[in-house]
């Protein structure tokens, strides 16, 4: 299950994570974000031993979204060693998201 991250725990859960992290930058009002949510959950369940999956609501943590140049949502960003190493923008299929993350886990 995806972990909700905020300003308070982003550093600990994402930047300091030992394993790669997929962060779903989303918002409640975003239709495509709701479309991609089941895909994010499926990835979370499938790769739970090799990938941490987090959701960050940009309305609650806008400073973090700005820091990482999130201009459109949903943005699915792969973090490793505290840095974004890949990202996908928009509602994508599970196959497309797996193709992105499989290079990094």
C-alpha positions as CSV (number, residue, x, y, z in Angstrom):
1,X,0.0,0.0,0.0
2,X,1.3,3.5,-0.9
3,X,2.4,5.6,2.0
4,X,1.1,9.2,2.3
5,X,4.0,11.7,2.6
6,X,3.9,15.3,3.7
7,X,6.3,18.1,4.4
8,X,6.9,16.5,7.8
9,X,8.1,13.0,6.6
10,X,9.2,13.5,3.0
11,X,12.9,13.7,3.9
12,X,12.8,10.6,6.0
13,X,10.5,8.5,3.8
14,X,11.8,9.5,0.4
15,X,15.1,11.2,0.4
16,X,16.7,9.0,3.1
17,X,15.2,5.7,1.9
18,X,17.5,2.8,1.4
19,X,15.5,1.5,-1.6
20,X,14.2,3.4,-4.6
21,X,11.0,5.4,-4.1
22,X,8.1,6.1,-6.5
23,X,6.4,9.3,-5.5
24,X,2.9,10.0,-7.0
25,X,2.5,13.8,-7.0
26,X,-1.3,14.2,-7.1
27,X,-4.3,16.3,-5.9
28,X,-7.8,15.5,-4.9
29,X,-9.4,17.6,-7.7
30,X,-7.3,15.9,-10.4
31,X,-9.2,13.4,-12.6
32,X,-6.2,11.8,-14.2
33,X,-4.7,11.4,-10.7
34,X,-7.7,9.2,-9.7
35,X,-7.4,7.3,-13.0
36,X,-3.7,6.4,-12.2
37,X,-4.3,5.6,-8.5
38,X,-5.1,1.9,-9.0
39,X,-2.0,1.5,-11.2
40,X,0.1,3.1,-8.4
41,X,-1.4,0.7,-5.8
42,X,-0.8,-2.3,-8.1
43,X,2.9,-1.3,-8.5
44,X,3.1,-0.8,-4.7
45,X,1.8,-4.4,-4.1
46,X,3.8,-6.0,-6.9
47,X,7.2,-4.4,-6.0
48,X,6.8,-4.0,-2.2
49,X,10.1,-5.7,-1.4
50,X,12.1,-3.6,-3.9
51,X,10.3,-0.3,-4.2
52,X,8.7,2.1,-1.7
53,X,5.7,3.8,-3.1
54,X,4.5,7.1,-1.7
55,X,1.7,9.6,-2.5
56,X,2.2,13.3,-2.1
57,X,-0.8,15.7,-2.2
58,X,0.5,18.8,-3.9
59,X,-2.2,21.0,-2.3
60,X,-0.8,20.0,1.1
61,X,2.9,20.0,0.2
62,X,3.3,22.5,-2.6
63,X,6.8,23.5,-1.6
64,X,8.1,20.0,-2.3
65,X,6.3,19.9,-5.6
66,X,7.8,23.2,-6.6
67,X,11.3,22.1,-5.5
68,X,11.1,19.1,-7.8
69,X,9.6,21.1,-10.8
70,X,6.3,19.3,-10.7
71,X,4.4,21.4,-13.3
72,X,1.6,18.9,-14.2
73,X,-0.1,16.1,-12.3
74,X,-0.1,13.3,-12.0
75,X,3.7,13.2,-12.0
76,X,5.2,9.8,-11.0
77,X,8.8,10.4,-10.0
78,X,11.4,7.7,-9.1
79,X,13.9,8.8,-6.4
80,X,17.1,7.0,-5.6
81,X,19.7,8.2,-3.1
82,X,17.7,11.4,-2.6
83,X,17.5,12.4,-6.2
84,X,14.9,12.1,-9.0
85,X,16.3,9.7,-11.5
86,X,13.3,9.3,-13.7
87,X,9.7,10.6,-14.0
88,X,6.5,10.0,-15.9
89,X,3.9,12.7,-16.3
90,X,0.2,11.9,-16.9
91,X,-2.0,8.9,-16.4
92,X,-0.1,5.9,-17.7
93,X,-0.8,2.2,-17.9
94,X,0.7,-0.2,-15.4
95,X,2.9,-1.6,-18.3
96,X,4.3,1.9,-19.1
97,X,5.0,2.6,-15.4
98,X,6.6,-0.8,-14.9
99,X,8.9,-0.1,-17.9
100,X,10.0,3.1,-16.2
101,X,10.6,1.7,-12.8
102,X,12.1,-1.6,-13.8
103,X,15.3,0.2,-15.0
104,X,15.9,1.4,-11.4
105,X,15.1,-1.5,-9.1
